[in-house]
Amino acid sequence: MSDLNKELKWFFVIFSREFRQDKRIAFETLMFLATAHFFGFYNPKQLADFLDIPHQGLYRAIEGWSIYYLREMLVRFMVRQAAEELGPLLEKSDATISRAGITLTFDNSVIERLGKLLRCTWSWYSGRCKKVVSGNDLMGIVMTIGGIAFPLHLLFCSKQGRANTDKPALLISMLTRLKEEFSREGIDLTAFPLTFDSWFASDDLKKRLRALGFEKIIIAGKGNYTFTIGKAKQKASSWKKTLGLIRDQWGIDVPSLRTAAFSPTFGCVILFFFRKSSTRTYYLMDFSPVPLRGAEIWHIWKQHHIIECFWKILKSVLGIKAMRLQGDGLHAALLIKVIAYILATRLSMRKPFLKMSVTEIMRKIRRECDLEAILRNHFCLPILNT
């Protein structure tokens, strides 16, 4: 399939341009494993068994990467992919850019792990398993463009160790790095709205985000935050029950109310209450230096759920839990999964795959392509000749 051939070539071009280390065989192995995801093989052992080759060779080939290079490749591929999509779009009219719904979203997700020798794991009580289990906490920044999630930065965050985990500081570090990377591409990252959950909200984080240059910051609010609206002071959970929401407001397709409030924690802040169903009411906090209109806040927040779709694809479709590599292999496994996701995303923008989900793309390739033929035509791995 010519479309798949062109997209595979894109990865090799970016790798040869961005990285000078002579590790083409090791990189081909990563691409080899990522491509195999489209045929239902989610870890090296499954693929080796299918090809009837020793699985140890695949594991050895990906052990030579340092954490630095694995993280660098992860960021470079993700940023380059998003920059290529953004470039032509930013040359169009403001109305077209607005319709694209370009938004940055920060969130974290837990990946359950059963092994005892895996890095960056922590323990917690799982209500589903009814026992204490281990898992990886994966933090991520995703850019939404036209309803498609483009991951920009992913970082494993251990909650156990000698020092406390400071997630807001990690967020600032990740955004600073991304700001520099997009600057190299001629794009100002701070021009786009930023959203995240209330778990990370603080007045200090608000100031640091503004210092970075972000001008549109929307955060989900907690029910136990206290706000003064007018002359009354009570918790947000109480305000959600007493405030009357207005229907059919311009640019907002849910009952909502935008109001000014004062918080002992955040100072003066704009709150946006909305009801997504007949019973549940939620609210957002606008941390922007210049307060946004209600329609702007709602338009930005409507993109926030897409990062949850990305986590679901990473876990359910690409089977990140099936890849259990020890030591630095944790980062190699993440890189392989993200390469598979980027490959699927790039294919989804080509005519034969338009409007297809990642699962549908994988099924189409599985029907129309032969894995062994792809490996013979695109990969020159010594392990295949054993």
C-alpha positions as CSV (number, residue, x, y, z in Angstrom):
1,M,0.0,0.0,0.0
2,S,1.6,3.2,-1.2
3,D,0.2,5.4,1.6
4,L,1.7,3.2,4.3
5,N,5.0,3.2,2.4
6,K,5.1,7.0,2.3
7,E,4.3,7.3,6.0
8,L,7.0,4.8,7.0
9,K,9.5,6.8,4.9
10,W,8.5,10.0,6.8
11,F,9.8,8.5,10.1
12,F,13.1,7.5,8.7
13,V,13.6,10.9,7.1
14,I,12.9,12.6,10.4
15,F,15.2,10.2,12.3
16,S,18.1,10.7,9.9
17,R,17.7,14.5,10.0
18,E,17.3,14.9,13.7
19,F,19.7,12.3,15.1
20,R,23.3,11.7,14.3
21,Q,24.0,8.5,16.2
22,D,24.6,5.6,13.9
23,K,21.7,3.4,15.2
24,R,19.7,2.8,12.2
25,I,19.3,-0.9,12.9
26,A,18.0,-0.1,16.4
27,F,15.6,2.5,15.0
28,E,14.4,0.0,12.3
29,T,13.6,-2.4,15.1
30,L,11.5,0.2,16.9
31,M,9.6,0.9,13.6
32,F,9.3,-2.8,13.0
33,L,7.6,-3.3,16.3
34,A,5.4,-0.2,15.9
35,T,4.2,-1.4,12.4
36,A,3.4,-4.8,13.8
37,H,0.7,-3.2,16.0
38,F,-1.5,-2.9,12.9
39,F,-1.4,-6.7,12.6
40,G,-2.3,-7.4,16.2
41,F,1.2,-7.9,17.7
42,Y,1.7,-5.7,20.7
43,N,5.0,-6.8,22.1
44,P,8.3,-8.3,20.8
45,K,7.5,-11.8,22.0
46,Q,4.2,-12.0,20.1
47,L,5.9,-10.8,16.9
48,A,8.9,-13.1,17.3
49,D,6.6,-16.1,17.7
50,F,4.7,-15.2,14.5
51,L,7.9,-14.8,12.5
52,D,9.4,-17.9,14.1
53,I,12.6,-16.0,15.2
54,P,14.3,-15.7,18.6
55,H,12.6,-13.0,20.6
56,Q,15.8,-12.2,22.5
57,G,17.2,-10.6,19.4
58,L,14.4,-8.0,19.3
59,Y,14.8,-7.2,23.0
60,R,18.6,-6.8,22.5
61,A,18.1,-4.4,19.6
62,I,16.1,-1.9,21.6
63,E,18.2,-2.1,24.8
64,G,21.0,0.1,23.4
65,W,19.1,3.4,23.6
66,S,19.7,5.7,26.5
67,I,16.8,7.4,28.3
68,Y,17.9,10.7,26.8
69,Y,17.6,9.5,23.2
70,L,14.4,7.7,23.8
71,R,12.8,10.8,25.3
72,E,14.3,13.0,22.6
73,M,12.9,10.9,19.8
74,L,9.5,10.8,21.5
75,V,9.4,14.7,21.7
76,R,10.9,15.3,18.3
77,F,8.5,13.0,16.4
78,M,5.4,14.3,18.3
79,V,6.3,18.0,17.8
80,R,7.3,17.5,14.2
81,Q,4.0,15.8,13.4
82,A,1.9,18.6,15.1
83,A,4.0,21.4,13.5
84,E,3.4,19.9,10.0
85,E,-0.3,20.0,10.7
86,L,-0.3,23.4,12.2
87,G,1.8,25.2,9.6
88,P,-0.7,25.4,6.7
89,L,-3.6,25.9,9.1
90,L,-2.1,29.0,10.7
91,E,-1.8,30.7,7.3
92,K,-5.6,30.6,6.9
93,S,-8.2,33.0,8.2
94,D,-9.0,33.6,11.9
95,A,-12.4,31.9,11.4
96,T,-10.8,28.8,9.9
97,I,-8.3,28.6,12.8
98,S,-11.1,29.0,15.3
99,R,-13.1,26.2,13.7
100,A,-10.1,23.9,14.0
101,G,-10.4,24.2,17.9
102,I,-6.6,24.2,18.5
103,T,-6.2,23.5,22.2
104,L,-3.4,22.3,24.5
105,T,-4.6,19.8,27.2
106,F,-2.6,18.5,30.2
107,D,-3.7,15.3,32.0
108,N,-2.4,12.2,33.6
109,S,-3.5,8.5,33.4
110,V,-2.6,5.4,35.4
111,I,-1.5,2.2,33.6
112,E,-1.9,-0.8,35.8
113,R,1.2,-3.0,36.1
114,L,1.5,-6.5,37.7
115,G,5.3,-6.9,37.4
116,K,7.7,-6.1,40.3
117,L,10.7,-5.2,38.3
118,L,9.2,-2.3,36.3
119,R,10.3,1.3,36.7
120,C,8.3,4.3,37.8
121,T,5.6,2.3,39.5
122,W,3.6,3.2,42.6
123,S,1.0,1.3,44.6
124,W,-2.6,2.2,45.4
125,Y,-5.8,0.5,46.4
126,S,-7.9,-0.4,43.3
127,G,-11.7,-0.5,43.8
128,R,-12.1,-2.5,40.7
129,C,-9.5,-5.2,41.7
130,K,-10.4,-5.0,45.4
131,K,-6.7,-5.0,46.4
132,V,-3.5,-3.0,46.3
133,V,-2.1,-2.9,42.8
134,S,0.9,-1.3,41.1
135,G,0.9,1.1,38.1
136,N,2.6,3.8,36.1
137,D,1.5,7.4,36.3
138,L,1.8,8.8,32.8
139,M,1.6,12.6,32.4
140,G,0.8,14.0,29.0
141,I,0.3,17.2,27.0
142,V,-1.9,16.7,23.9
143,M,-2.7,19.3,21.2
144,T,-6.2,19.0,19.6
145,I,-6.5,20.1,16.0
146,G,-9.8,19.5,14.2
147,G,-10.9,16.9,16.8
148,I,-7.7,14.8,16.4
149,A,-5.3,14.3,19.4
150,F,-1.6,15.1,18.6
151,P,0.5,14.1,21.6
152,L,3.3,16.6,22.3
153,H,5.0,15.4,25.5
154,L,4.6,12.3,27.6
155,L,6.4,11.7,30.9
156,F,6.3,8.9,33.4
157,C,6.0,10.3,36.9
158,S,6.8,8.1,39.9
159,K,4.9,8.9,43.1
160,Q,7.3,7.1,45.3
161,G,10.9,7.9,46.3
162,R,13.0,10.2,48.4
163,A,11.4,13.4,47.2
164,N,7.8,14.6,46.8
165,T,6.5,14.6,43.2
166,D,5.7,18.1,42.1
167,K,3.4,17.8,39.1
168,P,2.9,21.5,38.6
169,A,6.7,21.9,38.3
170,L,6.8,19.0,35.9
171,L,4.1,20.7,33.8
172,I,6.0,24.0,33.7
173,S,9.1,22.0,32.6
174,M,7.3,20.2,29.9
175,L,5.6,23.4,28.6
176,T,9.0,25.2,28.6
177,R,10.6,22.5,26.5
178,L,7.6,22.4,24.1
179,K,7.7,26.2,23.8
180,E,11.4,26.0,22.7
181,E,10.7,23.1,20.2
182,F,7.8,24.9,18.6
183,S,9.8,28.1,18.4
184,R,12.3,26.2,16.3
185,E,9.4,25.5,13.9
186,G,8.4,29.1,13.9
187,I,5.2,28.6,16.0
188,D,4.3,30.4,19.2
189,L,2.9,27.7,21.4
190,T,1.6,30.2,24.0
191,A,-1.0,31.5,21.4
192,F,-3.1,28.4,22.0
193,P,-5.5,27.8,24.9
194,L,-4.5,25.5,27.8
195,T,-6.8,23.3,29.8
196,F,-6.3,20.9,32.7
197,D,-8.1,19.3,35.6
198,S,-8.5,20.8,39.1
199,W,-6.0,18.4,40.5
200,F,-3.1,20.7,39.4
201,A,-4.7,24.1,40.1
202,S,-3.0,26.6,42.3
203,D,-2.3,30.3,42.4
204,D,1.4,29.7,42.0
205,L,0.8,27.6,38.9
206,K,-1.4,30.3,37.5
207,K,1.3,32.9,37.9
208,R,4.0,30.6,36.3
209,L,1.8,29.8,33.3
210,R,1.2,33.5,32.8
211,A,4.9,34.2,33.1
212,L,5.5,31.6,30.3
213,G,3.2,33.7,28.1
214,F,-0.1,31.7,28.1
215,E,-3.1,34.0,27.8
216,K,-6.0,31.5,27.7
217,I,-6.1,29.1,30.7
218,I,-9.2,27.1,31.6
219,I,-9.3,24.7,34.6
220,A,-11.9,22.4,35.9
221,G,-13.0,23.4,39.4
222,K,-13.4,21.3,42.5
223,G,-16.6,21.1,44.5
224,N,-14.8,22.0,47.8
225,Y,-13.4,25.3,46.6
226,T,-15.0,28.3,48.3
227,F,-16.1,31.4,46.3
228,T,-17.8,34.7,47.2
229,I,-20.4,35.7,44.5
230,G,-22.1,39.0,45.3
231,K,-22.3,39.1,49.1
232,A,-22.7,35.4,49.7
233,K,-19.9,33.0,50.4
234,Q,-20.2,29.2,50.1
235,K,-18.6,26.1,48.5
236,A,-18.8,25.5,44.8
237,S,-20.9,22.4,45.4
238,S,-23.5,24.7,46.9
239,W,-23.3,27.3,44.2
240,K,-23.9,24.6,41.6
241,K,-27.3,23.9,43.3
242,T,-28.4,27.5,43.8
243,L,-27.3,29.4,40.7
244,G,-29.8,29.6,37.8
245,L,-28.3,28.6,34.5
246,I,-29.4,30.3,31.2
247,R,-30.4,28.4,28.1
248,D,-29.8,29.2,24.4
249,Q,-26.9,31.6,24.9
250,W,-25.0,32.6,21.8
251,G,-22.2,30.1,21.0
252,I,-23.1,27.8,23.9
253,D,-25.2,24.7,23.4
254,V,-25.8,23.8,27.1
255,P,-27.4,25.7,30.0
256,S,-24.7,27.9,31.5
257,L,-23.8,30.9,33.6
258,R,-20.6,33.0,33.5
259,T,-20.0,35.1,36.7
260,A,-17.3,36.9,38.6
261,A,-16.2,35.5,41.9
262,F,-13.6,35.8,44.6
263,S,-11.6,32.9,46.0
264,P,-9.3,32.9,49.1
265,T,-7.1,30.6,47.1
266,F,-7.1,32.2,43.6
267,G,-8.2,35.8,44.2
268,C,-10.6,37.3,41.6
269,V,-11.6,34.7,39.1
270,I,-14.3,34.2,36.4
271,L,-16.4,31.0,36.9
272,F,-18.3,29.3,34.1
273,F,-21.1,26.9,35.3
274,F,-22.7,24.5,32.9
275,R,-25.0,21.5,32.9
276,K,-24.2,18.6,30.5
277,S,-27.2,16.5,31.5
278,S,-30.5,17.0,33.3
279,T,-28.9,16.4,36.7
280,R,-25.2,17.1,36.8
281,T,-23.7,20.7,36.9
282,Y,-20.0,21.4,36.5
283,Y,-17.9,24.6,36.6
284,L,-14.7,25.9,35.1
285,M,-12.3,28.6,36.3
286,D,-10.9,31.1,33.8
287,F,-7.2,31.9,34.8
288,S,-6.6,34.0,31.7
289,P,-5.0,37.5,32.3
290,V,-7.9,39.0,30.2
291,P,-11.2,37.2,31.1
292,L,-12.8,35.3,28.2
293,R,-16.4,35.3,27.1
294,G,-18.6,32.4,28.0
295,A,-18.7,31.2,24.4
296,E,-14.9,31.2,24.2
297,I,-14.6,29.3,27.5
298,W,-17.1,26.6,26.3
299,H,-15.5,26.4,22.8
300,I,-12.1,25.7,24.4
301,W,-13.4,23.2,27.0
302,K,-15.3,21.1,24.5
303,Q,-11.9,19.9,23.2
304,H,-10.7,18.7,26.7
305,H,-12.2,15.2,26.5
306,I,-10.1,14.3,23.4
307,I,-7.1,13.6,25.7
308,E,-9.2,10.9,27.3
309,C,-9.8,9.4,23.9
310,F,-6.0,9.4,23.4
311,W,-5.5,7.6,26.7
312,K,-8.1,5.0,25.7
313,I,-6.4,4.4,22.3
314,L,-3.1,4.0,24.0
315,K,-4.4,1.5,26.5
316,S,-7.2,-0.4,24.7
317,V,-6.3,-0.3,21.0
318,L,-2.5,-0.2,21.1
319,G,-2.2,-2.3,24.3
320,I,0.4,-0.3,26.2
321,K,0.0,-2.7,29.2
322,A,1.0,-5.6,27.0
323,M,4.6,-4.2,26.6
324,R,6.4,-5.1,29.9
325,L,10.0,-4.1,29.3
326,Q,12.3,-3.8,32.4
327,G,14.6,-0.9,33.1
328,D,14.9,1.8,30.4
329,G,12.7,-0.4,28.3
330,L,9.7,1.4,29.9
331,H,10.6,4.4,27.8
332,A,11.3,2.3,24.7
333,A,7.9,0.7,25.0
334,L,6.2,4.1,25.2
335,L,8.1,5.3,22.1
336,I,7.0,2.3,20.2
337,K,3.3,2.8,21.1
338,V,3.4,6.5,20.2
339,I,5.1,5.8,16.9
340,A,2.2,3.4,16.1
341,Y,-0.3,6.1,17.1
342,I,1.4,8.8,15.0
343,L,1.5,6.4,12.0
344,A,-2.2,5.7,12.4
345,T,-2.9,9.5,12.8
346,R,-0.9,10.3,9.6
347,L,-2.7,7.6,7.7
348,S,-6.1,8.9,8.9
349,M,-5.5,12.1,7.0
350,R,-5.0,10.3,3.7
351,K,-7.9,9.8,1.3
352,P,-8.3,6.0,1.7
353,F,-8.5,6.3,5.5
354,L,-10.5,9.5,5.9
355,K,-13.0,9.5,8.8
356,M,-11.7,6.1,10.0
357,S,-10.9,5.4,13.6
358,V,-7.5,3.9,14.6
359,T,-9.2,0.5,15.0
360,E,-10.7,0.7,11.5
361,I,-7.4,1.8,10.0
362,M,-5.7,-1.2,11.6
363,R,-8.3,-3.6,10.3
364,K,-8.1,-2.2,6.8
365,I,-4.3,-2.5,6.7
366,R,-4.5,-6.0,8.1
367,R,-7.0,-7.0,5.3
368,E,-5.0,-5.4,2.5
369,C,-1.4,-5.8,3.4
370,D,0.9,-8.7,4.3
371,L,3.2,-8.1,7.3
372,E,6.1,-10.2,6.0
373,A,6.0,-8.4,2.7
374,I,6.2,-5.0,4.5
375,L,9.1,-6.3,6.6
376,R,11.0,-7.5,3.5
377,N,10.4,-4.3,1.5
378,H,11.1,-1.7,4.3
379,F,13.3,-3.3,6.9
380,C,16.9,-4.7,6.7
381,L,17.2,-6.3,10.1
382,P,19.8,-9.0,10.7
383,I,17.4,-10.7,13.2
384,L,15.1,-11.5,10.3
385,N,17.7,-13.7,8.7
386,T,18.2,-15.9,11.7
